[in-house]
Amino acid sequence: GGGDATSCVGVKEITRKAVAAEDPPKPLTVQQRVALLEAKEIKIARRTVAKYRQELRIAPASRRKRLFDT
C-alpha cells in the first residue's frame, strides 16, 4: 500500500527512540520492541523489527548490554 513508506519511517523513529531511552544493563529485545510497537497499534513482524535495527546500525541487544561495576 501507499502508507508503507510512512509507517516504515515511523517505526524506525520509534525503534531509535526506544533504544536511546532503554536501560543500558537491560537493552530491549526484538520481542520487547515488537510489543512496544503493537501497543501503538502497529502490527509488525519480528524479522522486520530486526531488519530496521540493522538499517539504523543499532547493535543487537546482546552487544548493547552495558555492564556497570558497582
HUZIVEN-V750492 format. One record per helix or strand. SS is the DSSP state (@ for helix, = for strand). FROM is the first residue (numbers start at 1). TO is the last residue. If there is no record, write none. Layout:
SS,FROM,TO  SS,FROM,TO
This chain:
@,4,21  =,23,23  =,26,26  @,30,39  @,46,55  @,61,64
